[in-house]
Amino acid sequence: MPSPKTFRVLLVRHGQTPTTGQILPGRAPGLHLSERGREQAEAVARRLTDVGLSAIYSSPLERARETAEPSERSTGLTAVIEPALLECDFGEWTGRQLTALAKLRDWRTVQQAPSTFRFPGGESFVELQTRMITLMERLRATHRGQTVACFSHADPIKALLTHAVGTHLDHFQRMDVGTGSVSVIDWPAHGAPVVRSVNSTDGPLGQ
């Protein structure tokens, strides 16, 4: 468990959906968990039961909310809807097939130099990372010495992990954050964050 003055955040990526790995859903409404995604959500809930959560926060999107619901039931906590946990705003790329996007010249920039890229009509990776860092600073102040779970999406979690390990945002794509995974970061009262786990899908989380 974290020390009395350390803030711990458990970053949970939502469970699998029917279009995971096929399209870039972004913030479009109406995308729900698949049967496998619901199984992943239940597995997350079992792992979060004994970690002493003080609060649960969730992206407003349905797939994140549905992933958080079993954890709400198992802990007795009600998730706070937090817009800062939203998926990246992909702008004009929202809803497009990943195979089609991979053929674009800009796709190479997304993969190799994301710090320089803004999605057409949407958000930049720098803005994405900044809002996640700002959220963590706010939660640290609210939950000092406590543990919280944040249900979000792959890119926001990867952006925060990149910051936490102290590497450049252009290394963002080296992070792997699968559906239903949990990544753990400790923020001491003073000093740099410590990444305890990344993309964890099994085993205890209370160490």
N, CA, C and O of each residue as an XYZ file, in Angstrom:
828
protein
N       0.838     -1.194      0.000
C       0.000      0.000      0.000
C       0.874      1.245      0.000
O       2.005      1.196      0.485
N       0.373      2.380     -0.540
C       1.166      3.596     -0.545
C       1.373      4.116      0.871
O       0.631      3.768      1.789
N       2.408      4.968      1.035
C       2.668      5.565      2.333
C       1.552      6.534      2.684
O       0.768      6.910      1.812
N       1.464      6.957      3.973
C       0.350      7.815      4.402
C       0.209      9.108      3.601
O      -0.887      9.664      3.533
N       1.286      9.598      2.995
C       1.210     10.862      2.271
C       1.231     10.689      0.758
O       1.256     11.672      0.017
N       1.221      9.450      0.302
C       1.307      9.177     -1.135
C      -0.080      9.003     -1.748
O      -0.930      8.294     -1.210
N      -0.285      9.660     -2.876
C      -1.510      9.505     -3.657
C      -1.280      8.405     -4.684
O      -0.310      8.448     -5.440
N      -2.171      7.422     -4.711
C      -2.069      6.339     -5.685
C      -3.266      6.392     -6.632
O      -4.411      6.516     -6.199
N      -2.984      6.296     -7.923
C      -4.050      6.250     -8.914
C      -3.952      4.954     -9.699
O      -2.883      4.579    -10.181
N      -5.088      4.277     -9.818
C      -5.218      3.070    -10.633
C      -5.919      3.478    -11.924
O      -7.094      3.844    -11.915
N      -5.197      3.412    -13.020
C      -5.709      3.844    -14.317
C      -6.248      2.632    -15.067
O      -5.491      1.743    -15.458
N      -7.551      2.605    -15.259
C      -8.212      1.454    -15.873
C      -8.669      1.816    -17.285
O      -9.444      2.754    -17.470
N      -8.188      1.071    -18.275
C      -8.746      1.260    -19.609
C     -10.059      0.488    -19.704
O     -10.183     -0.619    -19.180
N     -11.019      1.080    -20.370
C     -12.323      0.426    -20.543
C     -12.172     -0.941    -21.191
O     -11.151     -1.246    -21.808
N     -13.198     -1.751    -21.041
C     -13.202     -3.079    -21.628
C     -13.384     -3.053    -23.139
O     -13.655     -2.014    -23.740
N     -13.229     -4.212    -23.719
C     -13.322     -4.367    -25.175
C     -14.716     -4.001    -25.674
O     -15.717     -4.221    -24.993
N     -14.753     -3.435    -26.884
C     -16.015     -3.123    -27.557
C     -16.063     -3.892    -28.873
O     -15.064     -4.490    -29.270
N     -17.210     -3.887    -29.560
C     -17.290     -4.610    -30.842
C     -16.358     -4.061    -31.923
O     -16.086     -4.749    -32.907
N     -15.862     -2.823    -31.750
C     -15.018     -2.224    -32.796
C     -13.576     -2.006    -32.345
O     -12.806     -1.360    -33.056
N     -13.195     -2.528    -31.185
C     -11.823     -2.346    -30.700
C     -10.816     -2.877    -31.719
O     -10.925     -4.010    -32.187
N      -9.830     -2.034    -32.055
C      -8.804     -2.420    -33.007
C      -9.212     -2.279    -34.463
O      -8.437     -2.605    -35.362
N     -10.443     -1.789    -34.706
C     -10.928     -1.676    -36.084
C     -11.164     -0.223    -36.496
O     -10.800      0.179    -37.601
N     -11.773      0.561    -35.605
C     -12.039      1.955    -35.919
C     -11.497      2.838    -34.804
O     -11.128      2.359    -33.732
N     -11.457      4.136    -35.079
C     -11.047      5.124    -34.091
C     -12.325      5.784    -33.570
O     -12.787      6.758    -34.164
N     -12.911      5.279    -32.474
C     -14.233      5.746    -32.061
C     -14.241      7.150    -31.474
O     -15.226      7.878    -31.594
N     -13.130      7.523    -30.835
C     -13.061      8.851    -30.254
C     -14.162      9.099    -29.247
O     -14.448      8.266    -28.387
N     -14.774     10.267    -29.374
C     -15.806     10.673    -28.415
C     -17.227     10.450    -28.933
O     -18.187     10.907    -28.314
N     -17.368      9.762    -30.049
C     -18.706      9.508    -30.575
C     -19.521      8.701    -29.571
O     -19.017      7.712    -29.040
N     -20.744      9.085    -29.299
C     -21.566      8.356    -28.322
C     -22.096      7.052    -28.889
O     -22.083      6.823    -30.098
N     -22.562      6.205    -27.986
C     -23.291      5.009    -28.392
C     -22.476      3.751    -28.542
O     -22.998      2.736    -29.003
N     -21.189      3.786    -28.160
C     -20.366      2.583    -28.259
C     -20.329      1.892    -26.894
O     -19.872      2.470    -25.908
N     -20.816      0.652    -26.851
C     -20.946     -0.080    -25.587
C     -19.960     -1.255    -25.548
O     -19.358     -1.612    -26.561
N     -19.812     -1.835    -24.379
C     -18.931     -2.977    -24.214
C     -19.474     -4.208    -24.939
O     -20.685     -4.401    -25.044
N     -18.571     -5.018    -25.426
C     -18.933     -6.327    -25.957
C     -19.059     -7.307    -24.784
O     -18.809     -6.943    -23.635
N     -19.441     -8.531    -25.077
C     -19.508     -9.542    -24.020
C     -18.144     -9.728    -23.364
O     -18.052     -9.850    -22.142
N     -17.085     -9.749    -24.173
C     -15.736     -9.850    -23.611
C     -15.412     -8.626    -22.754
O     -14.775     -8.749    -21.708
N     -15.842     -7.470    -23.189
C     -15.613     -6.258    -22.415
C     -16.299     -6.284    -21.066
O     -15.755     -5.796    -20.075
N     -17.499     -6.853    -21.025
C     -18.215     -6.965    -19.741
C     -17.500     -7.942    -18.811
O     -17.458     -7.735    -17.598
N     -16.943     -8.994    -19.377
C     -16.148     -9.935    -18.573
C     -14.910     -9.238    -18.011
O     -14.548     -9.449    -16.853
N     -14.270     -8.416    -18.820
C     -13.102     -7.677    -18.353
C     -13.479     -6.714    -17.230
O     -12.732     -6.563    -16.263
N     -14.625     -6.070    -17.354
C     -15.074     -5.145    -16.323
C     -15.298     -5.861    -14.994
O     -14.963     -5.329    -13.935
N     -15.857     -7.050    -15.048
C     -16.061     -7.828    -13.829
C     -14.715     -8.239    -13.225
O     -14.555     -8.244    -12.004
N     -13.762     -8.579    -14.072
C     -12.431     -8.959    -13.585
C     -11.748     -7.778    -12.910
O     -11.097     -7.940    -11.877
N     -11.893     -6.592    -13.489
C     -11.329     -5.390    -12.864
C     -11.946     -5.171    -11.492
O     -11.245     -4.859    -10.529
N     -13.254     -5.335    -11.408
C     -13.938     -5.131    -10.126
C     -13.402     -6.065     -9.054
O     -13.217     -5.654     -7.908
N     -13.152     -7.307     -9.412
C     -12.608     -8.252     -8.435
C     -11.234     -7.804     -7.959
O     -10.904     -7.959     -6.783
N     -10.434     -7.251     -8.860
C      -9.086     -6.812     -8.494
C      -9.102     -5.547     -7.643
O      -8.184     -5.325     -6.854
N     -10.124     -4.721     -7.790
C     -10.188     -3.450     -7.056
C     -10.858     -3.575     -5.694
O     -10.836     -2.631     -4.905
N     -11.447     -4.720     -5.414
C     -12.246     -4.860     -4.194
C     -11.447     -4.609     -2.929
O     -11.959     -3.982     -2.002
N     -10.212     -5.076     -2.861
C      -9.452     -5.027     -1.612
C      -8.303     -4.023     -1.602
O      -7.371     -4.165     -0.810
N      -8.352     -3.003     -2.475
C      -7.248     -2.040     -2.513
C      -7.529     -0.786     -1.692
O      -6.692      0.115     -1.632
N      -8.687     -0.722     -1.065
C      -8.985      0.433     -0.207
C      -9.259      1.706     -0.976
O      -8.753      2.769     -0.619
N     -10.056      1.610     -2.030
C     -10.370      2.798     -2.819
C     -11.112      3.850     -2.005
O     -12.004      3.537     -1.216
N     -10.724      5.097     -2.212
C     -11.449      6.222     -1.615
C     -12.443      6.828     -2.590
O     -13.416      7.455     -2.172
N     -12.208      6.648     -3.892
C     -13.092      7.233     -4.896
C     -12.881      6.549     -6.236
O     -11.833      5.962     -6.504
N     -13.911      6.645     -7.069
C     -13.856      6.169     -8.446
C     -14.228      7.333     -9.349
O     -15.204      8.042     -9.101
N     -13.435      7.523    -10.403
C     -13.709      8.545    -11.405
C     -13.821      7.862    -12.765
O     -13.147      6.866    -13.027
N     -14.678      8.406    -13.624
C     -14.877      7.784    -14.931
C     -15.052      8.816    -16.022
O     -15.657      9.868    -15.815
N     -14.516      8.500    -17.186
C     -14.840      9.232    -18.401
C     -16.349      9.174    -18.619
O     -16.985      8.193    -18.235
N     -16.933     10.203    -19.227
C     -18.381     10.186    -19.477
C     -18.834      9.179    -20.531
O     -20.020      8.856    -20.592
N     -17.928      8.678    -21.355
C     -18.345      7.805    -22.452
C     -18.861      6.463    -21.944
O     -18.405      5.948    -20.923
N     -19.826      5.910    -22.682
C     -20.524      4.708    -22.219
C     -19.586      3.545    -21.921
O     -19.765      2.843    -20.926
N     -18.594      3.338    -22.771
C     -17.729      2.176    -22.584
C     -16.908      2.275    -21.304
O     -16.592      1.251    -20.697
N     -16.560      3.479    -20.886
C     -15.859      3.657    -19.614
C     -16.819      3.515    -18.441
O     -16.502      2.865    -17.444
N     -17.984      4.122    -18.563
C     -18.982      4.029    -17.487
C     -19.373      2.574    -17.240
O     -19.472      2.141    -16.092
N     -19.593      1.824    -18.312
C     -19.992      0.425    -18.158
C     -18.873     -0.409    -17.542
O     -19.142     -1.374    -16.827
N     -17.628     -0.047    -17.811
C     -16.508     -0.767    -17.204
C     -16.431     -0.477    -15.708
O     -16.042     -1.341    -14.922
N     -16.797      0.724    -15.322
C     -16.738      1.116    -13.907
C     -17.882      0.536    -13.080
O     -17.746      0.388    -11.866
N     -18.993      0.207    -13.706
C     -20.181     -0.191    -12.952
C     -19.959     -1.389    -12.020
O     -20.384     -1.325    -10.866
N     -19.316     -2.478    -12.459
C     -19.088     -3.576    -11.510
C     -18.237     -3.163    -10.313
O     -18.446     -3.655     -9.204
N     -17.285     -2.269    -10.531
C     -16.449     -1.790     -9.421
C     -17.251     -0.917     -8.464
O     -17.010     -0.926     -7.257
N     -18.195     -0.170     -8.998
C     -19.094      0.592     -8.129
C     -19.873     -0.353     -7.219
O     -20.004     -0.111     -6.019
N     -20.385     -1.428     -7.805
C     -21.173     -2.372     -7.009
C     -20.303     -3.073     -5.970
O     -20.734     -3.269     -4.833
N     -19.087     -3.451     -6.346
C     -18.253     -4.228     -5.425
C     -17.661     -3.380     -4.302
O     -17.363     -3.897     -3.226
N     -17.490     -2.087     -4.547
C     -16.893     -1.214     -3.524
C     -17.911     -0.363     -2.779
O     -17.615      0.172     -1.710
N     -19.109     -0.238     -3.340
C     -20.105      0.636     -2.738
C     -19.890      2.107     -3.035
O     -20.565      2.965     -2.465
N     -18.943      2.407     -3.936
C     -18.669      3.782     -4.316
C     -19.425      4.147     -5.592
O     -19.678      3.286     -6.436
N     -19.779      5.405     -5.729
C     -20.412      5.905     -6.942
C     -19.385      6.663     -7.762
O     -18.727      7.573     -7.258
N     -19.250      6.296     -9.002
C     -18.250      6.935     -9.856
C     -18.598      8.399    -10.108
O     -19.744      8.741    -10.400
N     -17.603      9.238     -9.991
C     -17.727     10.649    -10.343
C     -17.391     10.793    -11.824
O     -16.325     10.362    -12.265
N     -18.285     11.390    -12.583
C     -18.038     11.580    -14.011
C     -17.061     12.736    -14.189
O     -17.323     13.865    -13.772
N     -15.927     12.426    -14.818
C     -14.836     13.400    -14.940
C     -14.499     13.617    -16.419
O     -13.899     12.744    -17.045
N     -14.875     14.769    -16.984
C     -14.614     15.030    -18.403
C     -13.131     14.989    -18.781
O     -12.803     14.699    -19.931
N     -12.232     15.274    -17.837
C     -10.805     15.251    -18.153
C     -10.314     13.852    -18.516
O      -9.238     13.708    -19.096
N     -11.096     12.812    -18.178
C     -10.728     11.436    -18.504
C     -11.233     11.001    -19.880
O     -11.052      9.849    -20.274
N     -11.864     11.918    -20.604
C     -12.379     11.595    -21.933
C     -11.286     11.109    -22.881
O     -10.105     11.418    -22.723
N     -11.723     10.346    -23.856
C     -10.828      9.950    -24.946
C     -10.320     11.201    -25.648
O     -10.937     12.263    -25.570
N      -9.205     11.068    -26.326
C      -8.689     12.159    -27.148
C      -9.752     12.581    -28.159
O     -10.498     11.746    -28.672
N      -9.814     13.875    -28.439
C     -10.715     14.368    -29.477
C     -10.022     14.188    -30.826
O      -9.114     14.944    -31.172
N     -10.453     13.191    -31.577
C      -9.825     12.876    -32.853
C     -10.363     13.713    -34.009
O      -9.933     13.537    -35.149
N     -11.285     14.608    -33.736
C     -11.780     15.514    -34.759
C     -12.305     14.793    -35.980
O     -13.176     13.929    -35.877
N     -11.769     15.152    -37.144
C     -12.257     14.591    -38.405
C     -11.907     13.116    -38.574
O     -12.444     12.444    -39.454
N     -11.016     12.620    -37.736
C     -10.656     11.196    -37.818
C     -11.621     10.304    -37.024
O     -11.537      9.079    -37.112
N     -12.506     10.887    -36.278
C     -13.434     10.116    -35.445
C     -14.267      9.158    -36.290
O     -14.884      9.556    -37.278
N     -14.274      7.895    -35.888
C     -15.097      6.901    -36.557
C     -14.478      6.285    -37.794
O     -15.102      5.439    -38.435
N     -13.265      6.689    -38.149
C     -12.650      6.151    -39.362
C     -11.973      4.806    -39.105
O     -11.555      4.511    -37.986
N     -11.875      4.009    -40.143
C     -11.222      2.711    -40.053
C      -9.725      2.892    -39.825
O      -9.092      3.726    -40.473
N      -9.164      2.119    -38.914
C      -7.734      2.220    -38.634
C      -6.893      1.809    -39.847
O      -5.822      2.371    -40.078
N      -7.366      0.846    -40.607
C      -6.617      0.419    -41.785
C      -6.516      1.549    -42.807
O      -5.503      1.674    -43.496
N      -7.556      2.368    -42.909
C      -7.535      3.508    -43.833
C      -6.631      4.616    -43.300
O      -5.884      5.230    -44.060
N      -6.698      4.869    -42.001
C      -5.864      5.910    -41.401
C      -4.383      5.563    -41.522
O      -3.544      6.447    -41.696
N      -4.070      4.288    -41.430
C      -2.668      3.859    -41.485
C      -2.023      4.156    -42.833
O      -0.798      4.132    -42.950
N      -2.826      4.434    -43.843
C      -2.297      4.743    -45.181
C      -1.986      6.228    -45.350
O      -1.368      6.625    -46.338
N      -2.412      7.045    -44.394
C      -2.202      8.484    -44.488
C      -0.769      8.850    -44.119
O      -0.143      8.192    -43.288
N      -0.255      9.908    -44.747
C       1.086     10.382    -44.411
C       1.150     10.831    -42.951
O       2.164     10.632    -42.282
N       0.067     11.437    -42.458
C       0.042     11.923    -41.074
C       0.123     10.791    -40.060
O       0.503     11.016    -38.910
N      -0.227      9.581    -40.471
C      -0.187      8.462    -39.537
C       1.233      8.215    -39.031
O       1.431      7.837    -37.876
N       2.201      8.428    -39.886
C       3.595      8.257    -39.468
C       3.962      9.272    -38.379
O       4.701      8.954    -37.448
N       3.444     10.480    -38.505
C       3.689     11.489    -37.473
C       3.059     11.078    -36.160
O       3.673     11.233    -35.104
N       1.844     10.555    -36.207
C       1.168     10.080    -34.994
C       2.001      9.009    -34.305
O       2.067      8.962    -33.076
N       2.625      8.164    -35.082
C       3.392      7.058    -34.516
C       4.784      7.487    -34.048
O       5.273      6.983    -33.037
N       5.418      8.396    -34.756
C       6.825      8.692    -34.503
C       7.079     10.036    -33.818
O       8.081     10.191    -33.120
N       6.190     11.000    -34.007
C       6.381     12.330    -33.415
C       5.059     12.913    -32.954
O       4.680     13.997    -33.397
N       4.345     12.216    -32.069
C       3.017     12.673    -31.668
C       3.005     14.051    -31.009
O       1.981     14.734    -31.028
N       4.138     14.469    -30.422
C       4.156     15.786    -29.766
C       3.953     16.915    -30.764
O       3.631     18.035    -30.366
N       4.135     16.645    -32.052
C       4.001     17.680    -33.083
C       2.636     17.654    -33.764
O       2.366     18.467    -34.647
N       1.776     16.723    -33.356
C       0.564     16.463    -34.136
C      -0.709     16.942    -33.430
O      -0.879     16.790    -32.221
N      -1.587     17.525    -34.239
C      -2.955     17.829    -33.806
C      -3.911     17.125    -34.766
O      -3.756     17.228    -35.983
N      -4.893     16.414    -34.226
C      -5.877     15.775    -35.090
C      -6.686     16.855    -35.808
O      -7.088     17.834    -35.179
N      -6.930     16.700    -37.098
C      -7.667     17.729    -37.844
C      -9.020     18.025    -37.205
O      -9.877     17.147    -37.110
N      -9.201     19.254    -36.773
C     -10.446     19.637    -36.120
C     -10.581     19.122    -34.706
O     -11.662     19.188    -34.120
N      -9.477     18.600    -34.138
C      -9.550     17.999    -32.801
C      -8.439     18.460    -31.878
O      -8.025     19.619    -31.905
N      -7.963     17.532    -31.062
C      -7.037     17.822    -29.974
C      -5.616     17.438    -30.366
O      -5.410     16.560    -31.203
N      -4.640     18.102    -29.756
C      -3.249     17.700    -29.925
C      -2.865     16.746    -28.803
O      -3.520     16.699    -27.762
N      -1.799     15.989    -29.026
C      -1.304     15.096    -27.978
C      -0.772     15.891    -26.783
O      -0.868     15.439    -25.642
N      -0.217     17.059    -27.043
C       0.257     17.906    -25.945
C      -0.922     18.333    -25.067
O      -0.823     18.306    -23.840
N      -2.021     18.720    -25.682
C      -3.208     19.108    -24.916
C      -3.769     17.924    -24.135
O      -4.197     18.071    -22.990
N      -3.764     16.757    -24.759
C      -4.228     15.546    -24.092
C      -3.399     15.272    -22.844
O      -3.951     15.037    -21.769
N      -2.086     15.301    -22.982
C      -1.223     15.031    -21.841
C      -1.389     16.093    -20.755
O      -1.415     15.776    -19.566
N      -1.500     17.346    -21.170
C      -1.629     18.439    -20.202
C      -2.889     18.304    -19.366
O      -2.861     18.532    -18.157
N      -4.001     17.932    -20.005
C      -5.236     17.816    -19.217
C      -5.184     16.641    -18.247
O      -5.771     16.702    -17.167
N      -4.485     15.573    -18.625
C      -4.348     14.444    -17.709
C      -3.444     14.800    -16.526
O      -3.736     14.428    -15.390
N      -2.358     15.512    -16.785
C      -1.474     15.934    -15.699
C      -2.204     16.898    -14.767
O      -2.090     16.796    -13.545
N      -2.948     17.827    -15.346
C      -3.714     18.789    -14.539
C      -4.729     18.077    -13.663
O      -4.904     18.432    -12.497
N      -5.401     17.072    -14.216
C      -6.355     16.292    -13.431
C      -5.657     15.608    -12.267
O      -6.163     15.635    -11.146
N      -4.500     14.993    -12.513
C      -3.798     14.297    -11.437
C      -3.374     15.262    -10.329
O      -3.421     14.909     -9.150
N      -2.969     16.458    -10.693
C      -2.618     17.439     -9.671
C      -3.831     17.781     -8.813
O      -3.717     17.936     -7.597
N      -4.977     17.894     -9.445
C      -6.209     18.186     -8.698
C      -6.586     17.018     -7.793
O      -6.939     17.219     -6.631
N      -6.512     15.796     -8.321
C      -6.871     14.633     -7.515
C      -5.875     14.420     -6.373
O      -6.262     14.005     -5.281
N      -4.610     14.698     -6.619
C      -3.603     14.582     -5.550
C      -3.956     15.485     -4.378
O      -3.824     15.089     -3.220
N      -4.400     16.688     -4.679
C      -4.752     17.638     -3.624
C      -6.004     17.193     -2.874
O      -6.128     17.408     -1.668
N      -6.928     16.571     -3.600
C      -8.193     16.134     -2.987
C      -8.024     14.839     -2.209
O      -8.676     14.645     -1.183
N      -7.155     13.948     -2.684
C      -7.039     12.596     -2.122
C      -5.627     12.297     -1.624
O      -5.107     11.205     -1.855
N      -5.028     13.223     -0.968
C      -3.669     13.000     -0.464
C      -3.643     11.793      0.477
O      -4.432     11.705      1.417
N      -2.730     10.878      0.208
C      -2.630      9.687      1.033
C      -3.690      8.644      0.752
O      -3.821      7.678      1.504
N      -4.449      8.822     -0.319
C      -5.533      7.897     -0.640
C      -5.301      7.231     -1.993
O      -4.393      7.595     -2.740
N      -6.148      6.246     -2.283
C      -6.096      5.514     -3.547
C      -7.395      5.718     -4.304
O      -8.479      5.560     -3.742
N      -7.288      6.069     -5.580
C      -8.477      6.243     -6.406
C      -8.313      5.448     -7.693
O      -7.196      5.140     -8.109
N      -9.440      5.120     -8.317
C      -9.443      4.460     -9.626
C     -10.013      5.422    -10.652
O     -11.024      6.078    -10.401
N      -9.368      5.506    -11.800
C      -9.824      6.350    -12.901
C     -10.058      5.488    -14.133
O      -9.126      4.869    -14.646
N     -11.281      5.446    -14.602
C     -11.646      4.652    -15.779
C     -11.601      5.558    -16.999
O     -12.346      6.534    -17.096
N     -10.714      5.219    -17.929
C     -10.463      6.116    -19.054
C     -10.211      5.305    -20.321
O     -10.784      4.232    -20.512
N      -9.351      5.831    -21.176
C      -9.129      5.295    -22.510
C      -7.634      5.167    -22.758
O      -6.828      5.718    -22.007
N      -7.261      4.443    -23.808
C      -5.851      4.114    -24.023
C      -4.965      5.348    -24.139
O      -3.957      5.452    -23.440
N      -5.326      6.282    -25.012
C      -4.431      7.407    -25.255
C      -4.252      8.316    -24.040
O      -3.118      8.703    -23.757
N      -5.305      8.677    -23.306
C      -5.080      9.475    -22.100
C      -4.189      8.763    -21.076
O      -3.338      9.393    -20.448
N      -4.386      7.460    -20.913
C      -3.571      6.713    -19.959
C      -2.120      6.657    -20.425
O      -1.204      6.847    -19.625
N      -1.908      6.398    -21.707
C      -0.547      6.348    -22.249
C       0.151      7.693    -22.117
O       1.341      7.752    -21.808
N      -0.580      8.762    -22.348
C       0.014     10.096    -22.231
C       0.448     10.376    -20.801
O       1.510     10.958    -20.575
N      -0.362      9.968    -19.840
C      -0.004     10.188    -18.436
C       1.160      9.293    -18.021
O       2.056      9.742    -17.306
N       1.160      8.052    -18.452
C       2.269      7.153    -18.124
C       3.585      7.668    -18.700
O       4.627      7.582    -18.051
N       3.536      8.195    -19.902
C       4.743      8.745    -20.519
C       5.315      9.868    -19.662
O       6.525      9.951    -19.452
N       4.430     10.728    -19.172
C       4.865     11.797    -18.259
C       5.432     11.224    -16.970
O       6.479     11.663    -16.493
N       4.737     10.243    -16.409
C       5.122      9.724    -15.091
C       6.487      9.046    -15.109
O       7.224      9.124    -14.126
N       6.833      8.386    -16.202
C       8.142      7.730    -16.273
C       9.244      8.703    -16.688
O      10.417      8.333    -16.726
N       8.867      9.952    -17.000
C       9.856     10.976    -17.289
C      10.456     10.905    -18.667
O      11.602     11.304    -18.874
N       9.688     10.398    -19.619
C      10.197     10.306    -20.984
C       9.432     11.260    -21.887
O       8.375     11.763    -21.505
N       9.951     11.512    -23.068
C       9.357     12.473    -23.987
C       8.040     11.957    -24.537
O       7.842     10.752    -24.694
N       7.143     12.890    -24.827
C       5.843     12.507    -25.376
C       5.982     11.759    -26.693
O       5.093     10.988    -27.054
N       7.065     11.965    -27.413
C       7.250     11.235    -28.670
C       7.479      9.744    -28.457
O       7.474      8.975    -29.418
N       7.682      9.326    -27.206
C       7.790      7.905    -26.884
C       6.439      7.300    -26.488
O       6.355      6.147    -26.066
N       5.415      8.088    -26.632
C       4.043      7.727    -26.262
C       3.621      6.360    -26.809
O       3.011      5.567    -26.092
N       3.942      6.085    -28.072
C       3.474      4.855    -28.693
C       4.227      3.618    -28.202
O       3.873      2.499    -28.573
N       5.253      3.801    -27.376
C       5.953      2.650    -26.802
C       5.202      2.060    -25.614
O       5.558      0.990    -25.119
N       4.172      2.749    -25.162
C       3.333      2.252    -24.072
C       2.227      1.357    -24.633
O       1.598      1.684    -25.639
N       2.004      0.237    -23.974
C       0.918     -0.661    -24.359
C      -0.108     -0.675    -23.234
O       0.204     -1.044    -22.102
N      -1.325     -0.273    -23.553
C      -2.395     -0.230    -22.555
C      -3.602     -0.937    -23.159
O      -4.358     -0.338    -23.924
N      -3.780     -2.200    -22.818
C      -4.847     -3.001    -23.399
C      -6.187     -2.796    -22.717
O      -6.267     -2.225    -21.629
N      -7.241     -3.274    -23.375
C      -8.570     -3.174    -22.786
C      -8.634     -3.951    -21.475
O      -8.094     -5.052    -21.368
N      -9.293     -3.371    -20.491
C      -9.443     -4.025    -19.197
C      -8.176     -4.063    -18.368
O      -8.125     -4.758    -17.353
N      -7.152     -3.331    -18.778
C      -5.893     -3.338    -18.027
C      -5.886     -2.260    -16.953
O      -6.648     -1.294    -17.008
N      -5.004     -2.449    -15.972
C      -4.832     -1.485    -14.886
C      -3.363     -1.095    -14.807
O      -2.484     -1.957    -14.783
N      -3.102      0.205    -14.767
C      -1.758      0.733    -14.561
C      -1.764      1.545    -13.275
O      -2.732      2.248    -12.985
N      -0.690      1.450    -12.507
C      -0.662      2.043    -11.165
C       0.477      3.048    -11.069
O       1.622      2.749    -11.408
N       0.138      4.253    -10.596
C       1.134      5.298    -10.362
C       0.987      5.812     -8.937
O      -0.123      6.087     -8.482
N       2.108      5.940     -8.237
C       2.148      6.577     -6.921
C       2.740      7.968     -7.048
O       3.770      8.153     -7.696
N       2.086      8.953     -6.424
C       2.622     10.300     -6.342
C       2.889     10.629     -4.876
O       1.946     10.864     -4.119
N       4.143     10.650     -4.465
C       4.441     11.038     -3.089
C       4.143     12.525     -2.884
O       3.986     13.276     -3.847
N       4.069     12.935     -1.625
C       3.802     14.339     -1.325
C       4.879     15.237     -1.925
O       4.601     16.362     -2.341
N       6.101     14.737     -1.965
C       7.213     15.477     -2.554
C       8.012     14.518     -3.431
O       8.243     13.366     -3.063
N       8.427     15.006     -4.584
C       9.217     14.166     -5.466
C       8.446     13.680     -6.676
O       7.275     14.007     -6.866
N       9.127     12.897     -7.487
C       8.584     12.444     -8.763
C       7.631     11.269     -8.582
O       7.728     10.532     -7.601
N       6.707     11.093     -9.533
C       5.824      9.934     -9.479
C       6.598      8.642     -9.686
O       7.678      8.631    -10.277
N       6.020      7.548     -9.185
C       6.617      6.220     -9.336
C       5.593      5.320    -10.019
O       4.491      5.131     -9.505
N       5.952      4.765    -11.174
C       5.051      3.865    -11.893
C       5.224      2.461    -11.321
O       6.297      1.867    -11.427
N       4.167      1.939    -10.719
C       4.223      0.622    -10.081
C       3.898     -0.513    -11.042
O       4.465     -1.600    -10.930
N       3.002     -0.275    -11.973
C       2.674     -1.308    -12.958
C       2.062     -0.660    -14.183
O       1.497      0.431    -14.111
N       2.183     -1.351    -15.315
C       1.638     -0.874    -16.587
C       0.943     -2.038    -17.280
O       1.502     -3.129    -17.390
N      -0.286     -1.799    -17.747
C      -0.987     -2.786    -18.571
C      -1.187     -4.110    -17.841
O      -1.095     -5.177    -18.448
N      -1.458     -4.043    -16.549
C      -1.650     -5.240    -15.752
C      -3.059     -5.791    -15.913
O      -4.033     -5.044    -15.816
N      -3.173     -7.090    -16.157
C      -4.489     -7.701    -16.351
C      -4.775     -8.838    -15.379
O      -5.814     -9.492    -15.471
N      -3.845     -9.074    -14.441
C      -4.053    -10.181    -13.507
C      -3.234     -9.916    -12.249
O      -2.251     -9.175    -12.272
N      -3.663    -10.544    -11.145
C      -2.885    -10.450     -9.917
C      -3.327     -9.310     -9.015
O      -4.134     -8.474     -9.420
N      -2.802     -9.269     -7.794
C      -3.204     -8.268     -6.815
C      -2.704     -6.879     -7.182
O      -1.685     -6.729     -7.856
N      -3.443     -5.857     -6.726
C      -3.084     -4.473     -6.990
C      -2.770     -3.702     -5.726
O      -2.495     -2.504     -5.788
N      -2.805     -4.343     -4.614
C      -2.634     -3.649     -3.338
C      -1.231     -3.651     -2.788
O      -1.026     -3.335     -1.616
N      -0.250     -4.003     -3.618
C       1.137     -4.086     -3.120
C       1.726     -2.701     -2.888
O       2.879     -2.583     -2.472
